[in-house]
């Protein structure tokens, strides 16, 4: 009788040990999947950050080489900065870029621009062009500083 109880006890312990092993195996597999998902997410974030950095650098260099209008650069760079590192998109850090961005951010584009009356379209273009002339050197200085800062960080 004791022998039967001993064997039953051993079988119960063996069954529990097997079940515990199975649970531990499942836990380890789940942790590995979570780690892989985290690494994939971090990789996507790193790729996105690199894309934003490359875009800012490309637009900045194109502007310094007179291949991109200052207003276009200000609009695109500011939006990219806000997406890449919001703490960098501060008006006090890049005052000329922000001033240009702030002027044109609400101006209509594409179909909305085409729908404007000629007089209003000319007024907006004149305002933008005058501000570009006024801020050109300061925007270039802001871009040079931004590119230097980004190069240091990466």
Secondary structure, 3 states (H helix, E strand, C coil): CHHHHHHHHHHHHHHHHHHHHHHHHHHHHHHHHHHHHHHHHHHHHHHHHHHHHHHHHHHHHHHHCCCCCHHHHHHHHHHHHHHHCHHHCCCCCCHHHHHHHHHHCCCCCHHHHHCCCHHHHHHHHHHHHHHHHHHHHHHHHHHHHHHHHHHHHC
